[in-house]
Amino acid sequence: MDTFAEIRPYHDDEVAPVLAKLLVDPEMLNIIASLRLPRLNKALPWLVRPLVRWYLAREMKGIANVAGFQWVVKGYMDAMIEGHTISFQVSGLEQLEAEQAYLYISNHRDIALDPAFVNYALYHHERDTVRIAIGDNLLSKPFAADLMRLNKSFIVRRSARGPRQMLAAFRQLASYIRFSLLEERSSIWIAQREGRAKDGNDATEAAVIKMIGMAQNKPDESFSDYVNKLNIVPVSISYEWDPLDAAKAQELVHIERDGTYQKAEHEDLKSIATGIVGNKGHVHVAFGAPLKGEFSDAVAVAAKLDEVIIDQYRLHPSNIIAYMRVVQNDNWKTLPMLPEITAADIEVFDKRFSQIPADYRSKAMEIYANPVINQLDSADLRIVEEAI
């Protein structure tokens, strides 16, 4: 019996039939046509959709397993990075064994790109790609769920309602994560929190760690034993520019002012598209060492993750300039691994922020400044702990 059939990624023998189903899915074909050829699709839909089907069939021809599908995805990922980033850098992978399965827990800034950049870093350093946790709130269309599961994603059932349903969903998810890591020896990526850190404050939700801990075999292992077995790796992903900075600032301003923010229809899907095609400037992915030691509970694990994710986060000129504008002091100069700030950096910064609506400009600047503030706070906390 396949205990995880409803949520796990597709197996190799399922790839061909799922692809065949997708190639005749009218909703998927219509969405791709409207995104790639909007004007032509509006005028001549009867012509465009068969062309889209033909193109996709050609792209997917001969794909018989997950690795083949990911090879196609890699081509699009390479094109995106070359076209929409200035540079892509990776640090810390030398601390990790190539054949070991890890539970990568990263900060969460972008719905699709966070795990995509982790996969890109691993793939180009000859490491196996990860299985990606994705909420079913982003998979309202069946074809979207199929595409994600072909790309080694597994489903987090956030739509479960009622205490019993939610508990069952969390137990199944925790069991799958354990099974993947310890039995199938396949790495997992999961975000440190349910939603994106729209304000630039990266903080691990202890609830995520509690969920993972639900698969602990309590008679035979302590909580610390289980945490150590999982090989949890803190990952920090930093973007010089967030393509959604203005949108995030707008949402935060509305929440502060009105107490709520109502998302538009398909807003998450639009955010995914904007994140992919928007300019991200320099991107850095930092991998930490696996968490080892004694952990009393989920809160202790979350605290350690926060410490590492914040400290190894690679700051960009955009962060430093924002800090200088928001906080207006030179404390940032005490931090390690500081980027060089040039007159050109300041000019680019000012030009970008001049294009953000005035009502949201200061909030957007805070988003970029917060990682600097958090690193300074983390350094101050270490000084206090060492003194004690």
C-alpha positions in Angstrom: 0.0 0.0 0.0 1.3 3.4 -1.0 0.8 5.4 2.2 1.9 8.7 0.6 0.3 8.4 -2.9 -1.8 11.5 -2.4 1.1 13.8 -1.6 4.4 12.4 -2.8 6.2 13.3 -6.1 5.5 11.1 -9.0 7.6 8.0 -9.6 9.4 7.4 -12.8 6.8 4.9 -14.1 4.1 7.6 -13.6 5.8 10.3 -15.7 4.8 9.3 -19.2 1.0 8.9 -18.5 0.9 12.2 -16.5 2.6 14.0 -19.4 0.2 12.5 -21.9 -2.7 13.8 -19.8 -1.2 17.2 -19.5 -0.7 17.6 -23.2 -4.5 17.4 -23.8 -5.5 19.5 -20.7 -7.4 22.4 -22.2 -7.0 24.6 -19.2 -3.3 24.3 -19.1 -2.9 24.9 -22.8 -5.1 27.9 -22.6 -3.1 29.5 -19.7 0.2 28.8 -21.5 -1.2 30.3 -24.7 -2.4 33.4 -22.9 0.9 33.9 -21.1 3.2 33.3 -24.1 1.1 34.7 -27.0 -1.5 36.9 -25.4 -2.6 38.9 -28.4 -2.6 36.1 -30.9 -4.4 33.8 -28.5 -7.1 36.4 -28.0 -7.6 36.9 -31.7 -7.1 33.3 -32.9 -7.4 30.8 -30.0 -8.3 28.0 -32.4 -4.9 28.4 -34.0 -2.7 29.1 -31.0 -3.7 26.2 -28.7 -2.8 23.5 -31.2 0.5 25.2 -31.7 1.2 25.2 -28.0 0.2 21.5 -27.8 2.6 20.7 -30.6 5.5 22.7 -29.0 5.0 21.1 -25.6 4.8 17.6 -27.2 8.1 18.3 -29.0 9.7 19.5 -25.7 8.5 16.5 -23.8 9.2 13.9 -26.5 11.1 10.9 -25.1 10.8 11.9 -21.4 10.2 8.7 -19.5 11.4 9.6 -15.9 11.7 12.4 -13.4 15.3 13.1 -14.3 14.3 13.7 -17.9 11.6 16.1 -16.9 14.0 18.0 -14.7 16.4 18.2 -17.5 13.8 20.2 -19.5 13.1 22.4 -16.4 16.9 23.0 -16.1 17.0 24.5 -19.5 14.3 27.1 -18.6 16.0 27.7 -15.2 19.4 28.3 -16.9 17.7 30.8 -19.3 16.0 32.6 -16.4 19.2 33.0 -14.4 21.2 34.2 -17.4 18.4 36.6 -18.4 17.2 37.9 -15.1 20.2 37.8 -12.7 23.6 39.5 -12.8 25.4 36.8 -10.9 24.6 33.6 -9.0 26.9 32.6 -6.2 26.9 29.6 -3.8 28.8 29.1 -0.5 29.0 26.4 2.2 28.4 23.3 0.1 31.9 22.0 0.9 30.5 21.3 4.4 28.1 18.8 3.0 28.6 15.2 1.8 27.5 14.6 -1.8 25.8 11.3 -1.1 24.1 12.3 2.2 20.3 13.1 2.4 19.7 16.5 4.0 16.6 18.4 5.2 17.3 21.9 3.8 15.3 24.6 5.7 15.6 28.0 4.1 14.3 31.5 4.5 11.3 32.2 2.3 11.2 35.3 0.1 9.8 33.9 -3.2 7.1 31.3 -3.8 8.9 29.5 -6.7 12.4 30.7 -6.8 13.6 29.8 -3.3 13.6 26.1 -3.9 14.5 26.5 -7.6 17.7 28.4 -6.7 18.6 25.7 -4.1 18.1 23.0 -6.8 20.1 25.0 -9.3 23.0 25.3 -6.8 22.9 21.6 -6.0 22.6 20.5 -9.6 25.5 22.6 -10.8 27.7 21.2 -8.0 26.9 17.6 -9.0 24.5 17.0 -6.1 21.1 15.4 -6.3 18.1 17.8 -6.5 15.6 18.0 -3.6 12.0 17.1 -3.0 10.1 20.4 -2.6 7.4 21.1 -0.1 4.6 23.1 -1.7 1.2 24.2 -0.2 -1.9 23.0 -1.9 -3.2 26.6 -1.8 -0.9 27.1 -4.8 -2.2 24.0 -6.6 -5.9 24.9 -7.1 -5.7 23.6 -10.7 -5.1 19.9 -11.1 -2.6 20.5 -13.9 -0.5 22.7 -11.6 -0.3 19.9 -9.0 0.7 17.4 -11.8 3.5 19.7 -13.0 4.9 20.3 -9.5 4.8 16.6 -8.6 6.7 15.8 -11.9 9.3 18.2 -10.6 9.8 16.3 -7.3 7.4 18.4 -5.3 5.3 16.9 -2.5 2.0 18.5 -1.3 1.5 20.2 2.1 -2.3 20.0 2.7 -3.0 23.4 4.1 -6.6 23.2 3.0 -7.4 20.5 5.6 -10.2 21.7 7.8 -11.0 20.7 11.4 -8.6 19.5 14.1 -8.7 15.8 13.1 -8.2 16.5 9.4 -5.3 18.9 10.1 -3.7 16.5 12.6 -3.9 13.6 10.1 -2.4 15.8 7.3 0.5 16.9 9.5 1.2 13.4 10.7 1.2 12.1 7.1 3.5 15.0 6.0 5.9 14.4 8.9 6.0 10.7 8.2 6.8 11.3 4.5 9.6 13.7 5.4 11.1 11.0 7.7 10.6 8.3 5.1 12.2 10.3 2.3 15.3 11.2 4.4 15.9 8.1 6.3 14.5 5.3 4.1 14.8 6.6 0.5 17.8 8.8 1.2 16.3 11.7 -0.8 16.8 15.3 0.4 14.0 17.6 1.2 13.5 21.4 0.9 11.0 23.2 3.1 10.6 26.8 4.0 11.2 28.0 7.6 7.7 29.4 7.7 4.3 29.0 6.0 4.2 32.4 4.2 6.9 34.5 2.6 8.9 36.9 4.8 7.4 40.0 3.1 9.0 42.4 5.5 12.6 41.0 5.1 12.6 39.5 8.7 13.5 35.8 8.3 12.1 33.9 11.3 11.5 30.2 11.7 8.0 29.2 12.8 8.4 26.7 15.6 5.2 25.1 14.3 7.1 23.9 11.2 9.6 22.1 13.5 6.9 20.7 15.7 5.2 19.3 12.6 8.5 17.6 11.4 9.0 16.3 15.0 5.6 14.4 14.8 7.4 11.6 13.1 9.8 11.1 16.0 9.9 7.5 17.3 9.5 8.4 20.9 10.2 5.0 22.5 13.5 4.6 20.7 14.8 8.2 20.2 14.8 11.5 22.0 13.9 14.7 20.3 17.5 15.7 20.0 18.4 12.2 18.5 15.7 12.7 15.9 16.8 16.3 15.0 20.4 15.0 14.6 19.3 12.1 12.4 17.5 14.5 10.0 20.6 16.4 9.0 18.9 19.8 9.0 20.8 22.3 6.9 20.0 26.0 7.3 20.0 27.8 4.0 20.0 31.6 3.4 18.9 32.9 0.0 19.5 36.6 -0.7 18.4 38.6 -3.7 19.9 42.0 -4.5 16.5 43.0 -5.8 13.1 41.6 -5.1 10.9 41.8 -8.1 7.9 42.0 -5.8 9.3 44.6 -3.4 6.6 47.2 -4.3 3.8 44.6 -4.1 5.0 43.4 -0.7 5.3 46.9 0.6 1.8 47.7 -0.7 0.4 44.7 1.2 2.2 45.6 4.4 1.0 49.2 4.3 -2.6 48.0 3.7 -2.4 45.6 6.7 -1.0 48.3 9.0 -3.5 50.9 7.8 -6.7 48.8 7.3 -5.9 45.7 9.4 -6.3 43.4 6.4 -5.3 42.9 2.8 -7.5 41.2 0.2 -5.6 39.3 -2.4 -6.8 39.6 -6.0 -7.9 36.5 -7.9 -4.8 34.4 -9.0 -2.5 36.9 -7.2 -0.2 34.1 -6.0 0.2 32.9 -9.6 1.0 36.4 -10.8 3.5 36.7 -8.0 5.2 33.5 -9.2 5.4 34.9 -12.8 6.7 38.3 -11.7 9.3 36.7 -9.5 10.6 34.6 -12.3 10.8 37.2 -15.0 11.8 40.2 -12.8 15.3 41.5 -12.3 16.9 39.9 -9.2 20.4 41.4 -9.6 23.0 39.4 -7.7 21.8 36.2 -6.0 23.6 34.3 -3.2 22.7 30.9 -1.7 24.5 30.1 1.5 24.4 26.5 3.0 25.2 26.1 6.7 26.5 23.0 8.5 23.9 20.4 9.6 22.5 21.2 13.0 24.1 19.0 15.7 23.8 19.0 19.5 21.2 19.0 22.2 17.8 20.5 21.5 15.2 20.6 24.2 12.3 21.4 21.9 11.1 22.8 18.6 11.6 26.4 19.9 15.3 25.6 20.5 15.7 24.3 16.9 13.9 27.3 15.5 16.2 29.6 17.4 19.3 27.9 16.1 18.0 28.0 12.5 17.3 31.7 12.9 20.8 32.4 14.2 22.5 30.6 11.3 20.1 31.8 8.5 20.5 35.5 9.6 24.3 35.4 10.2 25.1 33.7 6.8 22.7 35.8 4.8 24.8 37.6 2.2 24.1 41.3 2.2 24.0 43.3 -1.0 24.6 47.1 -1.6 20.8 47.5 -1.7 20.5 46.3 1.9 23.3 48.6 3.1 22.0 51.7 1.3 18.4 51.0 2.6 19.8 50.7 6.2 21.7 54.0 5.9 18.5 55.7 4.7 16.2 54.1 7.3 18.3 53.9 10.4 20.8 56.6 9.5 23.9 55.4 11.4 27.2 53.6 10.6 26.7 50.5 12.7 26.5 48.4 9.6 30.3 48.8 9.2 30.9 46.4 12.1 29.4 43.5 10.2 31.6 40.9 8.3 31.4 40.1 4.6 30.2 43.6 3.6 29.8 44.5 0.0 31.5 47.4 -1.6 29.1 50.4 -2.0 29.8 52.5 -5.1 28.3 55.7 -6.5 26.7 53.5 -9.3 25.0 51.3 -6.6 23.5 54.4 -5.0 22.3 55.7 -8.4 20.6 52.4 -9.3 19.0 52.3 -5.8 17.6 55.7 -6.1 16.3 55.1 -9.6 14.5 51.9 -8.6 12.9 53.5 -5.5 11.8 56.5 -7.5 9.6 54.1 -9.5 7.9 52.7 -6.4 4.7 54.7 -5.5 5.4 57.2 -2.8 2.9 55.7 -0.4 4.8 52.4 -0.3 8.4 53.7 -0.7 9.4 53.8 2.9 8.0 50.4 3.6 9.9 48.9 0.7 13.1 50.5 2.0 12.5 48.8 5.4 12.2 45.5 3.6 15.7 45.8 2.3 17.1 47.3 5.6 15.8 44.6 7.9 18.4 41.9 7.1 21.1 44.4 8.2 19.2 45.2 11.4 18.8 41.5 12.1 22.5 40.7 11.6 23.4 43.6 14.0 20.9 42.3 16.6 22.3 38.8 16.3 25.8 40.0 16.8 24.7 42.0 19.9 23.0 38.9 21.3 26.1 36.8 20.9 28.1 39.4 22.8 25.6 39.3 25.7 25.7 35.5 25.7 29.5 35.4 25.7 29.5 37.9 28.6 27.1 35.8 30.6 
